Amino acid sequence: MYYSYVLYNLEHHRFHYGFTVDLKKTEQAHNNGLIEETKNISPWAIVYHEPCGSKNQAIRRIRFYRTKAGQYHLKRILNF
């Protein structure tokens, strides 16, 4: 099973969106500087995730999160 996820960095007020099959390992990889996009900023915390039936569905969710409508949706859910 794939998961789409949203990471948040409280210090820099930044979001990062991705998908994975293992949420715990992915969060550790981001915090240990193993992921290029997030290696210069840490710590990251998974603030939202949702299960997806396939890799394609997870990618579609990430693309949605990156739109203005998706960001509005996430901010409502996360109370930002």
PDB file of N, CA, C and O in Angstrom:
ATOM      1  N   MET A   1       0.843  -1.178   0.000  1.00  0.00           N
ATOM      2  CA  MET A   1       0.000   0.000   0.000  1.00  0.00           C
ATOM      3  C   MET A   1       0.889   1.242   0.000  1.00  0.00           C
ATOM      4  O   MET A   1       1.904   1.300   0.694  1.00  0.00           O
ATOM      5  N   TYR A   2       0.492   2.207  -0.774  1.00  0.00           N
ATOM      6  CA  TYR A   2       1.197   3.486  -0.832  1.00  0.00           C
ATOM      7  C   TYR A   2       0.490   4.507   0.052  1.00  0.00           C
ATOM      8  O   TYR A   2      -0.714   4.424   0.294  1.00  0.00           O
ATOM      9  N   TYR A   3       1.267   5.460   0.519  1.00  0.00           N
ATOM     10  CA  TYR A   3       0.735   6.576   1.293  1.00  0.00           C
ATOM     11  C   TYR A   3       1.208   7.875   0.662  1.00  0.00           C
ATOM     12  O   TYR A   3       2.373   7.999   0.282  1.00  0.00           O
ATOM     13  N   SER A   4       0.315   8.834   0.553  1.00  0.00           N
ATOM     14  CA  SER A   4       0.745  10.194   0.248  1.00  0.00           C
ATOM     15  C   SER A   4       0.900  10.874   1.600  1.00  0.00           C
ATOM     16  O   SER A   4       0.138  10.610   2.530  1.00  0.00           O
ATOM     17  N   TYR A   5       1.897  11.753   1.702  1.00  0.00           N
ATOM     18  CA  TYR A   5       2.160  12.369   3.001  1.00  0.00           C
ATOM     19  C   TYR A   5       2.537  13.830   2.844  1.00  0.00           C
ATOM     20  O   TYR A   5       2.932  14.284   1.770  1.00  0.00           O
ATOM     21  N   VAL A   6       2.403  14.549   3.944  1.00  0.00           N
ATOM     22  CA  VAL A   6       2.794  15.954   4.007  1.00  0.00           C
ATOM     23  C   VAL A   6       3.717  16.108   5.203  1.00  0.00           C
ATOM     24  O   VAL A   6       3.356  15.781   6.333  1.00  0.00           O
ATOM     25  N   LEU A   7       4.909  16.610   4.934  1.00  0.00           N
ATOM     26  CA  LEU A   7       5.856  16.929   5.997  1.00  0.00           C
ATOM     27  C   LEU A   7       5.791  18.420   6.266  1.00  0.00           C
ATOM     28  O   LEU A   7       5.485  19.208   5.371  1.00  0.00           O
ATOM     29  N   TYR A   8       6.079  18.805   7.499  1.00  0.00           N
ATOM     30  CA  TYR A   8       6.100  20.224   7.844  1.00  0.00           C
ATOM     31  C   TYR A   8       7.321  20.508   8.701  1.00  0.00           C
ATOM     32  O   TYR A   8       7.668  19.735   9.594  1.00  0.00           O
ATOM     33  N   ASN A   9       7.965  21.632   8.413  1.00  0.00           N
ATOM     34  CA  ASN A   9       9.087  22.101   9.214  1.00  0.00           C
ATOM     35  C   ASN A   9       8.634  23.342   9.953  1.00  0.00           C
ATOM     36  O   ASN A   9       8.375  24.377   9.340  1.00  0.00           O
ATOM     37  N   LEU A  10       8.537  23.243  11.264  1.00  0.00           N
ATOM     38  CA  LEU A  10       8.013  24.327  12.091  1.00  0.00           C
ATOM     39  C   LEU A  10       8.927  25.553  12.084  1.00  0.00           C
ATOM     40  O   LEU A  10       8.448  26.687  12.071  1.00  0.00           O
ATOM     41  N   GLU A  11      10.225  25.329  12.094  1.00  0.00           N
ATOM     42  CA  GLU A  11      11.181  26.435  12.152  1.00  0.00           C
ATOM     43  C   GLU A  11      11.121  27.319  10.904  1.00  0.00           C
ATOM     44  O   GLU A  11      11.170  28.545  11.005  1.00  0.00           O
ATOM     45  N   HIS A  12      11.014  26.694   9.732  1.00  0.00           N
ATOM     46  CA  HIS A  12      11.015  27.432   8.465  1.00  0.00           C
ATOM     47  C   HIS A  12       9.623  27.575   7.852  1.00  0.00           C
ATOM     48  O   HIS A  12       9.465  28.209   6.809  1.00  0.00           O
ATOM     49  N   HIS A  13       8.625  26.993   8.490  1.00  0.00           N
ATOM     50  CA  HIS A  13       7.236  27.049   8.012  1.00  0.00           C
ATOM     51  C   HIS A  13       7.130  26.585   6.558  1.00  0.00           C
ATOM     52  O   HIS A  13       6.573  27.275   5.704  1.00  0.00           O
ATOM     53  N   ARG A  14       7.678  25.402   6.303  1.00  0.00           N
ATOM     54  CA  ARG A  14       7.665  24.847   4.954  1.00  0.00           C
ATOM     55  C   ARG A  14       6.985  23.488   4.945  1.00  0.00           C
ATOM     56  O   ARG A  14       7.045  22.721   5.906  1.00  0.00           O
ATOM     57  N   PHE A  15       6.334  23.224   3.815  1.00  0.00           N
ATOM     58  CA  PHE A  15       5.710  21.929   3.586  1.00  0.00           C
ATOM     59  C   PHE A  15       6.504  21.171   2.535  1.00  0.00           C
ATOM     60  O   PHE A  15       7.145  21.770   1.671  1.00  0.00           O
ATOM     61  N   HIS A  16       6.453  19.847   2.620  1.00  0.00           N
ATOM     62  CA  HIS A  16       7.008  18.980   1.582  1.00  0.00           C
ATOM     63  C   HIS A  16       5.997  17.860   1.374  1.00  0.00           C
ATOM     64  O   HIS A  16       5.467  17.309   2.339  1.00  0.00           O
ATOM     65  N   TYR A  17       5.733  17.526   0.121  1.00  0.00           N
ATOM     66  CA  TYR A  17       4.737  16.511  -0.225  1.00  0.00           C
ATOM     67  C   TYR A  17       5.436  15.335  -0.885  1.00  0.00           C
ATOM     68  O   TYR A  17       6.369  15.516  -1.667  1.00  0.00           O
ATOM     69  N   GLY A  18       4.982  14.127  -0.565  1.00  0.00           N
ATOM     70  CA  GLY A  18       5.580  12.957  -1.177  1.00  0.00           C
ATOM     71  C   GLY A  18       4.701  11.733  -1.022  1.00  0.00           C
ATOM     72  O   GLY A  18       3.592  11.800  -0.491  1.00  0.00           O
ATOM     73  N   PHE A  19       5.229  10.598  -1.505  1.00  0.00           N
ATOM     74  CA  PHE A  19       4.530   9.325  -1.336  1.00  0.00           C
ATOM     75  C   PHE A  19       5.549   8.262  -0.979  1.00  0.00           C
ATOM     76  O   PHE A  19       6.729   8.376  -1.310  1.00  0.00           O
ATOM     77  N   THR A  20       5.082   7.233  -0.305  1.00  0.00           N
ATOM     78  CA  THR A  20       5.971   6.183   0.176  1.00  0.00           C
ATOM     79  C   THR A  20       5.168   4.927   0.491  1.00  0.00           C
ATOM     80  O   THR A  20       3.937   4.942   0.499  1.00  0.00           O
ATOM     81  N   VAL A  21       5.888   3.849   0.747  1.00  0.00           N
ATOM     82  CA  VAL A  21       5.249   2.635   1.255  1.00  0.00           C
ATOM     83  C   VAL A  21       5.542   2.465   2.749  1.00  0.00           C
ATOM     84  O   VAL A  21       4.895   1.657   3.415  1.00  0.00           O
ATOM     85  N   ASP A  22       6.514   3.220   3.281  1.00  0.00           N
ATOM     86  CA  ASP A  22       6.885   3.122   4.693  1.00  0.00           C
ATOM     87  C   ASP A  22       7.047   4.525   5.278  1.00  0.00           C
ATOM     88  O   ASP A  22       8.072   5.173   5.068  1.00  0.00           O
ATOM     89  N   LEU A  23       6.052   4.984   5.998  1.00  0.00           N
ATOM     90  CA  LEU A  23       6.056   6.348   6.531  1.00  0.00           C
ATOM     91  C   LEU A  23       7.190   6.585   7.528  1.00  0.00           C
ATOM     92  O   LEU A  23       7.839   7.631   7.486  1.00  0.00           O
ATOM     93  N   LYS A  24       7.433   5.638   8.411  1.00  0.00           N
ATOM     94  CA  LYS A  24       8.450   5.818   9.450  1.00  0.00           C
ATOM     95  C   LYS A  24       9.850   5.958   8.839  1.00  0.00           C
ATOM     96  O   LYS A  24      10.607   6.850   9.221  1.00  0.00           O
ATOM     97  N   LYS A  25      10.192   5.078   7.894  1.00  0.00           N
ATOM     98  CA  LYS A  25      11.506   5.146   7.247  1.00  0.00           C
ATOM     99  C   LYS A  25      11.655   6.421   6.428  1.00  0.00           C
ATOM    100  O   LYS A  25      12.738   7.004   6.370  1.00  0.00           O
ATOM    101  N   THR A  26      10.584   6.846   5.808  1.00  0.00           N
ATOM    102  CA  THR A  26      10.632   8.063   5.002  1.00  0.00           C
ATOM    103  C   THR A  26      10.877   9.283   5.873  1.00  0.00           C
ATOM    104  O   THR A  26      11.688  10.140   5.523  1.00  0.00           O
ATOM    105  N   GLU A  27      10.189   9.373   6.997  1.00  0.00           N
ATOM    106  CA  GLU A  27      10.396  10.502   7.904  1.00  0.00           C
ATOM    107  C   GLU A  27      11.841  10.525   8.412  1.00  0.00           C
ATOM    108  O   GLU A  27      12.451  11.591   8.492  1.00  0.00           O
ATOM    109  N   GLN A  28      12.385   9.362   8.752  1.00  0.00           N
ATOM    110  CA  GLN A  28      13.773   9.282   9.208  1.00  0.00           C
ATOM    111  C   GLN A  28      14.738   9.708   8.106  1.00  0.00           C
ATOM    112  O   GLN A  28      15.710  10.415   8.371  1.00  0.00           O
ATOM    113  N   ALA A  29      14.477   9.285   6.885  1.00  0.00           N
ATOM    114  CA  ALA A  29      15.348   9.649   5.763  1.00  0.00           C
ATOM    115  C   ALA A  29      15.362  11.161   5.552  1.00  0.00           C
ATOM    116  O   ALA A  29      16.420  11.741   5.309  1.00  0.00           O
ATOM    117  N   HIS A  30      14.210  11.796   5.642  1.00  0.00           N
ATOM    118  CA  HIS A  30      14.145  13.252   5.497  1.00  0.00           C
ATOM    119  C   HIS A  30      14.923  13.937   6.621  1.00  0.00           C
ATOM    120  O   HIS A  30      15.650  14.898   6.368  1.00  0.00           O
ATOM    121  N   ASN A  31      14.783  13.467   7.833  1.00  0.00           N
ATOM    122  CA  ASN A  31      15.452  14.094   8.974  1.00  0.00           C
ATOM    123  C   ASN A  31      16.948  13.802   9.037  1.00  0.00           C
ATOM    124  O   ASN A  31      17.697  14.540   9.677  1.00  0.00           O
ATOM    125  N   ASN A  32      17.389  12.728   8.378  1.00  0.00           N
ATOM    126  CA  ASN A  32      18.814  12.390   8.350  1.00  0.00           C
ATOM    127  C   ASN A  32      19.532  12.978   7.139  1.00  0.00           C
ATOM    128  O   ASN A  32      20.715  12.707   6.932  1.00  0.00           O
ATOM    129  N   GLY A  33      18.832  13.779   6.339  1.00  0.00           N
ATOM    130  CA  GLY A  33      19.464  14.435   5.198  1.00  0.00           C
ATOM    131  C   GLY A  33      19.682  13.541   3.997  1.00  0.00           C
ATOM    132  O   GLY A  33      20.530  13.841   3.157  1.00  0.00           O
ATOM    133  N   LEU A  34      18.943  12.456   3.892  1.00  0.00           N
ATOM    134  CA  LEU A  34      19.121  11.522   2.784  1.00  0.00           C
ATOM    135  C   LEU A  34      18.268  11.864   1.570  1.00  0.00           C
ATOM    136  O   LEU A  34      18.443  11.263   0.509  1.00  0.00           O
ATOM    137  N   ILE A  35      17.362  12.800   1.701  1.00  0.00           N
ATOM    138  CA  ILE A  35      16.477  13.205   0.611  1.00  0.00           C
ATOM    139  C   ILE A  35      16.929  14.576   0.125  1.00  0.00           C
ATOM    140  O   ILE A  35      16.974  15.531   0.901  1.00  0.00           O
ATOM    141  N   GLU A  36      17.261  14.674  -1.144  1.00  0.00           N
ATOM    142  CA  GLU A  36      17.838  15.893  -1.720  1.00  0.00           C
ATOM    143  C   GLU A  36      17.001  17.141  -1.450  1.00  0.00           C
ATOM    144  O   GLU A  36      17.545  18.181  -1.078  1.00  0.00           O
ATOM    145  N   GLU A  37      15.695  17.050  -1.632  1.00  0.00           N
ATOM    146  CA  GLU A  37      14.835  18.229  -1.509  1.00  0.00           C
ATOM    147  C   GLU A  37      14.760  18.786  -0.090  1.00  0.00           C
ATOM    148  O   GLU A  37      14.461  19.966   0.092  1.00  0.00           O
ATOM    149  N   THR A  38      15.023  17.961   0.908  1.00  0.00           N
ATOM    150  CA  THR A  38      14.847  18.397   2.296  1.00  0.00           C
ATOM    151  C   THR A  38      16.116  18.305   3.133  1.00  0.00           C
ATOM    152  O   THR A  38      16.066  18.494   4.348  1.00  0.00           O
ATOM    153  N   LYS A  39      17.247  18.019   2.508  1.00  0.00           N
ATOM    154  CA  LYS A  39      18.448  17.749   3.300  1.00  0.00           C
ATOM    155  C   LYS A  39      19.007  18.965   4.031  1.00  0.00           C
ATOM    156  O   LYS A  39      19.691  18.803   5.042  1.00  0.00           O
ATOM    157  N   ASN A  40      18.737  20.177   3.551  1.00  0.00           N
ATOM    158  CA  ASN A  40      19.297  21.368   4.188  1.00  0.00           C
ATOM    159  C   ASN A  40      18.426  21.937   5.302  1.00  0.00           C
ATOM    160  O   ASN A  40      18.832  22.870   5.994  1.00  0.00           O
ATOM    161  N   ILE A  41      17.251  21.388   5.473  1.00  0.00           N
ATOM    162  CA  ILE A  41      16.328  21.874   6.495  1.00  0.00           C
ATOM    163  C   ILE A  41      15.835  20.677   7.307  1.00  0.00           C
ATOM    164  O   ILE A  41      15.397  19.674   6.743  1.00  0.00           O
ATOM    165  N   SER A  42      15.907  20.786   8.610  1.00  0.00           N
ATOM    166  CA  SER A  42      15.326  19.755   9.471  1.00  0.00           C
ATOM    167  C   SER A  42      15.060  20.391  10.827  1.00  0.00           C
ATOM    168  O   SER A  42      15.636  21.442  11.109  1.00  0.00           O
ATOM    169  N   PRO A  43      14.250  19.836  11.653  1.00  0.00           N
ATOM    170  CA  PRO A  43      13.556  18.556  11.537  1.00  0.00           C
ATOM    171  C   PRO A  43      12.233  18.677  10.778  1.00  0.00           C
ATOM    172  O   PRO A  43      11.625  19.745  10.698  1.00  0.00           O
ATOM    173  N   TRP A  44      11.826  17.562  10.239  1.00  0.00           N
ATOM    174  CA  TRP A  44      10.549  17.441   9.544  1.00  0.00           C
ATOM    175  C   TRP A  44       9.644  16.517  10.347  1.00  0.00           C
ATOM    176  O   TRP A  44      10.111  15.589  11.006  1.00  0.00           O
ATOM    177  N   ALA A  45       8.361  16.781  10.283  1.00  0.00           N
ATOM    178  CA  ALA A  45       7.384  15.904  10.939  1.00  0.00           C
ATOM    179  C   ALA A  45       6.255  15.623   9.957  1.00  0.00           C
ATOM    180  O   ALA A  45       5.811  16.520   9.240  1.00  0.00           O
ATOM    181  N   ILE A  46       5.798  14.390   9.928  1.00  0.00           N
ATOM    182  CA  ILE A  46       4.649  14.053   9.092  1.00  0.00           C
ATOM    183  C   ILE A  46       3.412  14.590   9.799  1.00  0.00           C
ATOM    184  O   ILE A  46       3.061  14.140  10.890  1.00  0.00           O
ATOM    185  N   VAL A  47       2.762  15.549   9.169  1.00  0.00           N
ATOM    186  CA  VAL A  47       1.578  16.161   9.775  1.00  0.00           C
ATOM    187  C   VAL A  47       0.285  15.634   9.158  1.00  0.00           C
ATOM    188  O   VAL A  47      -0.798  15.838   9.707  1.00  0.00           O
ATOM    189  N   TYR A  48       0.401  14.957   8.017  1.00  0.00           N
ATOM    190  CA  TYR A  48      -0.788  14.403   7.376  1.00  0.00           C
ATOM    191  C   TYR A  48      -0.350  13.276   6.458  1.00  0.00           C
ATOM    192  O   TYR A  48       0.682  13.370   5.794  1.00  0.00           O
ATOM    193  N   HIS A  49      -1.127  12.225   6.423  1.00  0.00           N
ATOM    194  CA  HIS A  49      -0.907  11.156   5.450  1.00  0.00           C
ATOM    195  C   HIS A  49      -2.250  10.507   5.154  1.00  0.00           C
ATOM    196  O   HIS A  49      -3.178  10.549   5.961  1.00  0.00           O
ATOM    197  N   GLU A  50      -2.324   9.914   3.988  1.00  0.00           N
ATOM    198  CA  GLU A  50      -3.531   9.165   3.650  1.00  0.00           C
ATOM    199  C   GLU A  50      -3.153   7.963   2.805  1.00  0.00           C
ATOM    200  O   GLU A  50      -2.286   8.058   1.936  1.00  0.00           O
ATOM    201  N   PRO A  51      -3.800   6.834   3.055  1.00  0.00           N
ATOM    202  CA  PRO A  51      -3.517   5.640   2.271  1.00  0.00           C
ATOM    203  C   PRO A  51      -4.061   5.779   0.858  1.00  0.00           C
ATOM    204  O   PRO A  51      -5.122   6.363   0.636  1.00  0.00           O
ATOM    205  N   CYS A  52      -3.316   5.233  -0.087  1.00  0.00           N
ATOM    206  CA  CYS A  52      -3.720   5.261  -1.492  1.00  0.00           C
ATOM    207  C   CYS A  52      -3.651   3.836  -2.029  1.00  0.00           C
ATOM    208  O   CYS A  52      -2.783   3.057  -1.637  1.00  0.00           O
ATOM    209  N   GLY A  53      -4.548   3.512  -2.906  1.00  0.00           N
ATOM    210  CA  GLY A  53      -4.622   2.163  -3.441  1.00  0.00           C
ATOM    211  C   GLY A  53      -3.507   1.810  -4.397  1.00  0.00           C
ATOM    212  O   GLY A  53      -3.207   0.630  -4.584  1.00  0.00           O
ATOM    213  N   SER A  54      -2.882   2.810  -5.011  1.00  0.00           N
ATOM    214  CA  SER A  54      -1.827   2.560  -5.984  1.00  0.00           C
ATOM    215  C   SER A  54      -0.844   3.720  -5.995  1.00  0.00           C
ATOM    216  O   SER A  54      -1.104   4.781  -5.427  1.00  0.00           O
ATOM    217  N   LYS A  55       0.284   3.499  -6.649  1.00  0.00           N
ATOM    218  CA  LYS A  55       1.288   4.551  -6.787  1.00  0.00           C
ATOM    219  C   LYS A  55       0.719   5.734  -7.567  1.00  0.00           C
ATOM    220  O   LYS A  55       0.951   6.888  -7.208  1.00  0.00           O
ATOM    221  N   ASN A  56      -0.022   5.445  -8.630  1.00  0.00           N
ATOM    222  CA  ASN A  56      -0.617   6.518  -9.435  1.00  0.00           C
ATOM    223  C   ASN A  56      -1.593   7.359  -8.620  1.00  0.00           C
ATOM    224  O   ASN A  56      -1.631   8.580  -8.767  1.00  0.00           O
ATOM    225  N   GLN A  57      -2.368   6.729  -7.777  1.00  0.00           N
ATOM    226  CA  GLN A  57      -3.305   7.471  -6.930  1.00  0.00           C
ATOM    227  C   GLN A  57      -2.544   8.359  -5.948  1.00  0.00           C
ATOM    228  O   GLN A  57      -2.952   9.493  -5.698  1.00  0.00           O
ATOM    229  N   ALA A  58      -1.447   7.856  -5.392  1.00  0.00           N
ATOM    230  CA  ALA A  58      -0.632   8.654  -4.466  1.00  0.00           C
ATOM    231  C   ALA A  58      -0.040   9.869  -5.180  1.00  0.00           C
ATOM    232  O   ALA A  58      -0.015  10.965  -4.621  1.00  0.00           O
ATOM    233  N   ILE A  59       0.431   9.682  -6.395  1.00  0.00           N
ATOM    234  CA  ILE A  59       0.990  10.793  -7.176  1.00  0.00           C
ATOM    235  C   ILE A  59      -0.087  11.831  -7.469  1.00  0.00           C
ATOM    236  O   ILE A  59       0.176  13.032  -7.410  1.00  0.00           O
ATOM    237  N   ARG A  60      -1.284  11.380  -7.782  1.00  0.00           N
ATOM    238  CA  ARG A  60      -2.382  12.333  -8.030  1.00  0.00           C
ATOM    239  C   ARG A  60      -2.710  13.154  -6.789  1.00  0.00           C
ATOM    240  O   ARG A  60      -3.004  14.345  -6.888  1.00  0.00           O
ATOM    241  N   ARG A  61      -2.660  12.519  -5.624  1.00  0.00           N
ATOM    242  CA  ARG A  61      -2.923  13.259  -4.384  1.00  0.00           C
ATOM    243  C   ARG A  61      -1.850  14.316  -4.148  1.00  0.00           C
ATOM    244  O   ARG A  61      -2.166  15.433  -3.739  1.00  0.00           O
ATOM    245  N   ILE A  62      -0.593  13.982  -4.396  1.00  0.00           N
ATOM    246  CA  ILE A  62       0.494  14.946  -4.229  1.00  0.00           C
ATOM    247  C   ILE A  62       0.301  16.120  -5.175  1.00  0.00           C
ATOM    248  O   ILE A  62       0.471  17.274  -4.782  1.00  0.00           O
ATOM    249  N   ARG A  63      -0.047  15.831  -6.403  1.00  0.00           N
ATOM    250  CA  ARG A  63      -0.292  16.915  -7.365  1.00  0.00           C
ATOM    251  C   ARG A  63      -1.431  17.809  -6.895  1.00  0.00           C
ATOM    252  O   ARG A  63      -1.385  19.024  -7.082  1.00  0.00           O
ATOM    253  N   PHE A  64      -2.441  17.221  -6.293  1.00  0.00           N
ATOM    254  CA  PHE A  64      -3.543  18.015  -5.754  1.00  0.00           C
ATOM    255  C   PHE A  64      -3.062  18.887  -4.598  1.00  0.00           C
ATOM    256  O   PHE A  64      -3.419  20.064  -4.532  1.00  0.00           O
ATOM    257  N   TYR A  65      -2.259  18.336  -3.685  1.00  0.00           N
ATOM    258  CA  TYR A  65      -1.750  19.103  -2.545  1.00  0.00           C
ATOM    259  C   TYR A  65      -0.990  20.342  -2.997  1.00  0.00           C
ATOM    260  O   TYR A  65      -0.994  21.363  -2.309  1.00  0.00           O
ATOM    261  N   ARG A  66      -0.344  20.254  -4.139  1.00  0.00           N
ATOM    262  CA  ARG A  66       0.474  21.371  -4.624  1.00  0.00           C
ATOM    263  C   ARG A  66      -0.348  22.478  -5.274  1.00  0.00           C
ATOM    264  O   ARG A  66       0.184  23.557  -5.533  1.00  0.00           O
ATOM    265  N   THR A  67      -1.611  22.241  -5.540  1.00  0.00           N
ATOM    266  CA  THR A  67      -2.460  23.285  -6.114  1.00  0.00           C
ATOM    267  C   THR A  67      -2.957  24.206  -5.004  1.00  0.00           C
ATOM    268  O   THR A  67      -2.881  23.867  -3.823  1.00  0.00           O
ATOM    269  N   LYS A  68      -3.464  25.373  -5.395  1.00  0.00           N
ATOM    270  CA  LYS A  68      -4.020  26.293  -4.394  1.00  0.00           C
ATOM    271  C   LYS A  68      -5.195  25.652  -3.659  1.00  0.00           C
ATOM    272  O   LYS A  68      -5.331  25.807  -2.445  1.00  0.00           O
ATOM    273  N   ALA A  69      -6.042  24.934  -4.393  1.00  0.00           N
ATOM    274  CA  ALA A  69      -7.179  24.261  -3.759  1.00  0.00           C
ATOM    275  C   ALA A  69      -6.699  23.190  -2.779  1.00  0.00           C
ATOM    276  O   ALA A  69      -7.260  23.041  -1.693  1.00  0.00           O
ATOM    277  N   GLY A  70      -5.665  22.448  -3.161  1.00  0.00           N
ATOM    278  CA  GLY A  70      -5.118  21.423  -2.286  1.00  0.00           C
ATOM    279  C   GLY A  70      -4.483  22.005  -1.036  1.00  0.00           C
ATOM    280  O   GLY A  70      -4.637  21.455   0.054  1.00  0.00           O
ATOM    281  N   GLN A  71      -3.770  23.116  -1.188  1.00  0.00           N
ATOM    282  CA  GLN A  71      -3.159  23.769  -0.030  1.00  0.00           C
ATOM    283  C   GLN A  71      -4.230  24.315   0.909  1.00  0.00           C
ATOM    284  O   GLN A  71      -4.096  24.225   2.129  1.00  0.00           O
ATOM    285  N   TYR A  72      -5.285  24.876   0.342  1.00  0.00           N
ATOM    286  CA  TYR A  72      -6.400  25.364   1.160  1.00  0.00           C
ATOM    287  C   TYR A  72      -7.028  24.202   1.929  1.00  0.00           C
ATOM    288  O   TYR A  72      -7.311  24.322   3.121  1.00  0.00           O
ATOM    289  N   HIS A  73      -7.244  23.082   1.246  1.00  0.00           N
ATOM    290  CA  HIS A  73      -7.819  21.881   1.857  1.00  0.00           C
ATOM    291  C   HIS A  73      -6.944  21.400   3.021  1.00  0.00           C
ATOM    292  O   HIS A  73      -7.455  21.122   4.106  1.00  0.00           O
ATOM    293  N   LEU A  74      -5.637  21.302   2.800  1.00  0.00           N
ATOM    294  CA  LEU A  74      -4.731  20.847   3.853  1.00  0.00           C
ATOM    295  C   LEU A  74      -4.694  21.812   5.031  1.00  0.00           C
ATOM    296  O   LEU A  74      -4.689  21.385   6.185  1.00  0.00           O
ATOM    297  N   LYS A  75      -4.668  23.091   4.748  1.00  0.00           N
ATOM    298  CA  LYS A  75      -4.620  24.072   5.837  1.00  0.00           C
ATOM    299  C   LYS A  75      -5.886  24.017   6.683  1.00  0.00           C
ATOM    300  O   LYS A  75      -5.833  24.223   7.896  1.00  0.00           O
ATOM    301  N   ARG A  76      -7.023  23.741   6.048  1.00  0.00           N
ATOM    302  CA  ARG A  76      -8.272  23.571   6.806  1.00  0.00           C
ATOM    303  C   ARG A  76      -8.200  22.333   7.687  1.00  0.00           C
ATOM    304  O   ARG A  76      -8.582  22.377   8.856  1.00  0.00           O
ATOM    305  N   ILE A  77      -7.716  21.240   7.137  1.00  0.00           N
ATOM    306  CA  ILE A  77      -7.616  19.988   7.890  1.00  0.00           C
ATOM    307  C   ILE A  77      -6.624  20.128   9.041  1.00  0.00           C
ATOM    308  O   ILE A  77      -6.874  19.653  10.149  1.00  0.00           O
ATOM    309  N   LEU A  78      -5.497  20.782   8.769  1.00  0.00           N
ATOM    310  CA  LEU A  78      -4.415  20.879   9.750  1.00  0.00           C
ATOM    311  C   LEU A  78      -4.528  22.088  10.670  1.00  0.00           C
ATOM    312  O   LEU A  78      -3.707  22.264  11.570  1.00  0.00           O
ATOM    313  N   ASN A  79      -5.540  22.920  10.447  1.00  0.00           N
ATOM    314  CA  ASN A  79      -5.750  24.132  11.251  1.00  0.00           C
ATOM    315  C   ASN A  79      -4.569  25.096  11.199  1.00  0.00           C
ATOM    316  O   ASN A  79      -4.161  25.645  12.223  1.00  0.00           O
ATOM    317  N   PHE A  80      -4.022  25.297  10.000  1.00  0.00           N
ATOM    318  CA  PHE A  80      -2.920  26.256   9.819  1.00  0.00           C
ATOM    319  C   PHE A  80      -3.470  27.600   9.443  1.00  0.00           C
ATOM    320  O   PHE A  80      -2.708  28.546   9.245  1.00  0.00           O
TER     321      PHE A  80
END
